[in-house]
């Protein structure tokens, strides 16, 4: 390799395009790689400054876009919370209505059994009373089991999400 002022200290490396170079060459090649990771809705301050140098007013536009997105997210959150309140209120009302109707039906069955017993139909009154008690006990067991199953499924779903 010719040595001149501009090439002082440089040597040729063995590459596929230059197979004649010295294999004992100890030249060093440095590579610098920079990786930046930005998490968030806005570019970094340096990037905003670069955008501003290319497009005047770009940082203000970014801020306006970000503010509109945040307003939209806030509105969606309030809407979703309102819907959830409506669902929970409706579920609670239906639960109370079911409880009241069930109590009225159970009370009606007991009054019917008592009325039968007063009029001399002891066997029919006993069957009605036992049927009433069995139905109430069955509903209680069914409700308890279904709530337990629902709770278990919810816990499993949450544990899957956490993984």
C-alpha positions as CSV (number, residue, x, y, z in Angstrom):
1,X,0.0,0.0,0.0
2,X,1.4,3.4,-0.9
3,X,2.1,5.5,2.1
4,X,1.4,9.1,1.9
5,X,0.5,11.9,4.2
6,X,-3.3,11.1,4.1
7,X,-2.9,7.4,4.5
8,X,-0.4,7.3,7.3
9,X,-1.2,4.5,9.8
10,X,-3.9,2.9,7.7
11,X,-3.6,-0.6,6.4
12,X,-5.6,-2.8,4.1
13,X,-7.7,-5.6,5.6
14,X,-8.3,-9.1,4.2
15,X,-11.7,-9.0,2.7
16,X,-13.3,-11.0,-0.1
17,X,-12.7,-8.1,-2.4
18,X,-9.1,-7.7,-1.3
19,X,-7.6,-11.2,-0.8
20,X,-3.9,-10.1,-1.2
21,X,-3.8,-8.2,2.1
22,X,-1.7,-9.3,5.0
23,X,-3.5,-11.8,7.3
24,X,-1.4,-10.6,10.3
25,X,-2.9,-7.2,10.0
26,X,-4.0,-5.8,13.4
27,X,-6.1,-2.8,12.3
28,X,-9.1,-2.0,14.4
29,X,-12.5,-1.1,13.1
30,X,-14.9,0.6,15.5
31,X,-18.6,0.6,15.0
32,X,-20.9,2.8,17.1
33,X,-24.5,1.9,17.3
34,X,-27.0,3.9,19.3
35,X,-30.4,2.7,20.3
36,X,-33.0,4.9,21.9
37,X,-36.2,3.8,23.4
38,X,-38.9,6.3,24.2
39,X,-42.1,5.2,25.9
40,X,-45.0,7.5,25.9
41,X,-47.3,9.5,23.7
42,X,-44.8,12.4,23.0
43,X,-41.4,12.4,21.2
44,X,-38.4,13.4,23.3
45,X,-37.4,17.1,23.6
46,X,-34.5,16.5,21.2
47,X,-36.8,15.0,18.6
48,X,-39.3,17.8,19.0
49,X,-36.5,20.3,18.4
50,X,-35.5,18.5,15.2
51,X,-39.2,18.5,14.1
52,X,-39.4,22.2,14.8
53,X,-36.3,22.9,12.7
54,X,-38.0,21.1,9.8
55,X,-41.6,22.1,10.3
56,X,-42.2,25.3,12.2
57,X,-44.9,24.9,14.9
58,X,-44.6,21.0,14.9
59,X,-44.2,20.8,18.7
60,X,-47.4,22.8,19.3
61,X,-49.2,20.5,16.9
62,X,-47.9,17.4,18.7
63,X,-49.1,18.9,22.0
64,X,-52.6,19.7,20.5
65,X,-52.9,16.2,19.2
66,X,-51.8,14.7,22.5
67,X,-54.3,16.9,24.4
68,X,-57.1,15.9,22.0
69,X,-56.2,12.2,22.6
70,X,-56.2,12.7,26.3
71,X,-59.6,14.4,26.2
72,X,-60.9,11.5,24.1
73,X,-59.5,8.9,26.6
74,X,-61.1,10.8,29.5
75,X,-64.5,11.0,27.8
76,X,-64.3,7.3,27.0
77,X,-63.4,6.5,30.6
78,X,-66.3,8.5,31.9
79,X,-68.7,6.8,29.4
80,X,-67.4,3.4,30.4
81,X,-67.8,4.1,34.1
82,X,-71.3,5.3,33.5
83,X,-72.2,2.1,31.6
84,X,-70.7,0.0,34.4
85,X,-72.8,1.9,37.0
86,X,-75.9,1.3,34.9
87,X,-75.2,-2.4,34.6
88,X,-74.4,-2.7,38.3
89,X,-77.5,-0.8,39.3
90,X,-79.7,-2.9,37.0
91,X,-78.2,-6.1,38.3
92,X,-78.8,-5.0,41.9
93,X,-82.4,-4.1,41.1
94,X,-83.0,-7.4,39.4
95,X,-81.5,-9.2,42.3
96,X,-83.7,-7.4,44.8
97,X,-86.8,-8.0,42.6
98,X,-86.0,-11.7,42.4
99,X,-85.5,-11.9,46.2
100,X,-88.8,-10.1,46.9
101,X,-90.7,-12.2,44.4
102,X,-89.1,-15.4,45.8
103,X,-90.1,-14.4,49.3
104,X,-93.7,-13.7,48.2
105,X,-93.9,-17.1,46.5
106,X,-92.4,-18.9,49.5
107,X,-94.7,-17.1,51.9
108,X,-97.7,-17.9,49.6
109,X,-96.7,-21.6,49.6
110,X,-96.5,-21.6,53.4
111,X,-99.9,-19.9,53.7
112,X,-101.4,-22.4,51.3
113,X,-100.0,-25.3,53.3
114,X,-101.3,-23.8,56.6
115,X,-104.7,-23.2,55.0
116,X,-104.9,-26.8,53.8
117,X,-104.0,-28.0,57.4
118,X,-106.7,-25.8,58.9
119,X,-109.3,-27.4,56.5
120,X,-108.4,-31.0,57.4
121,X,-106.1,-31.9,54.6
122,X,-103.1,-32.8,56.7
123,X,-101.4,-35.1,54.2
124,X,-101.6,-32.5,51.4
125,X,-100.5,-29.7,53.8
126,X,-97.5,-31.8,54.9
127,X,-96.5,-32.5,51.3
128,X,-96.9,-28.8,50.3
129,X,-94.8,-27.7,53.3
130,X,-92.0,-30.2,52.6
131,X,-92.1,-29.3,49.0
132,X,-91.7,-25.6,49.9
133,X,-88.8,-26.3,52.3
134,X,-87.1,-28.5,49.7
135,X,-87.5,-25.9,47.0
136,X,-86.1,-23.1,49.3
137,X,-83.1,-25.3,50.4
138,X,-82.4,-26.3,46.8
139,X,-82.5,-22.7,45.6
140,X,-80.1,-21.7,48.4
141,X,-77.6,-24.5,47.6
142,X,-77.9,-23.7,43.8
143,X,-77.3,-20.0,44.4
144,X,-74.3,-20.6,46.7
145,X,-72.7,-23.1,44.3
146,X,-73.2,-20.8,41.3
147,X,-71.7,-17.8,43.1
148,X,-68.7,-19.9,44.2
149,X,-68.2,-21.2,40.6
150,X,-68.5,-17.6,39.2
151,X,-65.9,-16.4,41.7
152,X,-63.5,-19.2,40.9
153,X,-63.8,-18.5,37.1
154,X,-63.2,-14.8,37.7
155,X,-60.1,-15.5,39.8
156,X,-58.8,-17.9,37.1
157,X,-59.4,-15.3,34.4
158,X,-57.6,-12.6,36.5
159,X,-54.7,-15.0,37.2
160,X,-54.4,-15.7,33.4
161,X,-54.3,-12.0,32.7
162,X,-51.6,-11.5,35.3
163,X,-49.3,-14.0,33.6
